[in-house]
């Protein structure tokens, strides 16, 4: 569906990154009131599926921008301040998911949806592992807390919403795009 180079960076990527960041930030803010049980400062974020979708649909730079800026915006709206490691971790989620962009030909094809979900799950693992492990230095937690208290709940929550919502977003996007002749 997308013929441009995955690593192209220009006005289009900045615009889509800004749209993705705004959606991710506002939707994250809406659900930041739902902390995950037995997790540090980790909340339930269905908006992660939107972030992963933007990476898949528009590439790694868009995913990085949407994740980093979107998380920063969501945290600011929630009154939490700026945590660079979590914002960068969210950016990494979108970036890694965006690596699949050049392999996606049809957003409705089962094989392409499965590829996108797999890249999304790898992105979640990379991003949340980065954020959780760096919290040992930023927040002074131990490795057990980083892995069990932060990474595992963040990964599971984000993985569930991605597996459920990403295929829906991809199919809906394909339907809208085909009606508009794109």
N, C-alpha and C positions, 0 to 999 in steps of 0.2 A: 504494500500500500504506500510505502514511502521509499522513493528512489534516491533520496539525497544521501550523501556520505554520513555515516554515524558520527564522525568527529568534526563535521562542519560546525563552525561557530560564527554566527552573524546576527543580524537584526531579528530574523525569524526565531532563532533559539532564545534570544533575550526576551522577546515578546511572549513566547510560549512558556518560558521559565517563569516570567512574572505572573502570568495567568495561573500556572500551576501552583506557584508560591502563595498567591492570594487565596485560591481555593483550599489548598492544604492548610494554610495558617488559620483561616476562619473556621473550617470544619474541625480542625484539631482543637481550637479554642472551645467550640461547642461541646466536645466530648472530654475535655481535660478534667471535667468534674467527676469522672469515673475512674478512680484508681484501681489498678489490678490488685487482687488480694495477695498479701504476703510479699509485695514487691516494694522496692524503694520508692522512688518518685516516678514510677512508670504508670501511665494511664492507658485505658482502652482507646484506641484510635482507629476507627473504621476509615478515616481519611487517608491512612497509609495506602489503601488500594488506589486512591486518586493519584498519590505521589508515584506509585509504581506504574500506573497507567501512563502518566505523562512521560516517564522515562522510556517505556516501551514504545509509545506512539511517536515521540519526537526526539529521542536519542539521549545519550549519556549527559551532555552538557545541560539539557533542559531538566533532566532528572536531578542533577547536582544542584542547579539553581533553585528548583522548586523545593527540594528537600531542605537545603541549608536555610534559605530565606523563609520558606514556609514554616519551618520549625521555630526559627527565631521570632517570626510574627506571632505564631500561636502561643509561644511561651510569654511573649511580651503582653499580648492581650489577656492572658491568664494571670498576669502580675508576678510571674516567676523570675523575671530577669533573663540574662543571656548566659547560656551554658554552651560555649563554643564546641565542646566535644560531642554533645548531643546533637547540636545543629549540624556539625560535620558528619556525624554518624547517619543522620537522616539524609544528608546530601549523598553520602556513599550508597545508601539504599537505592536512591533514584539513579545514580550513575551506573551502578552495576546492572540494574534492571534494564537500563537504556542500551546496554551492549547487545541486546537481542534485536534491536530495531532493524538492522540490515538483514536479519533472517526472517522477518515477518513479511509474508506476502499477502495473506488474507486474514483479517482480524476475526473472521467467522470460522476459519478452518480449525478443526479440533487439534491437529498437530501444532499449529502456530500458537493456539491458546495455551497448550501444554508447555511449549517452549517459553512463552512469556511468564507463565506461573513459576516455572523452574528458575528462570533468571531472577524473577522477583524474590523468590525464597532465598536464593544465594545472596542477593542484594541485602535482604533483611538480616541474614546471618552476618555478613561482613560489616554492615553499618552498626548493628546493635552490639556486636562483639567489640568493635572499635570503641563505641561510646561507653560500654560497660567496663572494659578493661582500663580505659583512660581515667575512669572515675576513681580508680585506685590512687592515682597521683593527684587528681583534682580535688576529690572529696575525702581522701584518706581511708577508703574502705579496704578490706582484705579481698583476696582473690575469690574466696567462697561467696562472699556477699556480692561481688561483681558478677559472678557466673550464675549463682542460684537466685540471688535477690533482684538482679537487674536483667541480665541477658536472657535467662530462660523465660521469665514471664513476658518480656518484651518480644522475644522471638515468637513464642506461641501465639500471643494475641495478634501480632502483626501478620503471622502466617495464616491464621484462620481467616482474617478479613480479606487477605489477598487471594486465597484459594476460592473463597466464596464470591467476592465482589469483582475481581479483575476480569473474569470471563464475561460477566454481565456488562461491565463497562466497555470491553472490547467489542462485543456483539452490538451493543447500542451505538457505539461510535461508527462501526461499519455500516449499520443501517442508515444513520444520518448522512454519512459521507456518500453512500450510494444514491440517496435521494437528491443530494446536492450536485451529483455528477463529478465527484472528486475521486 
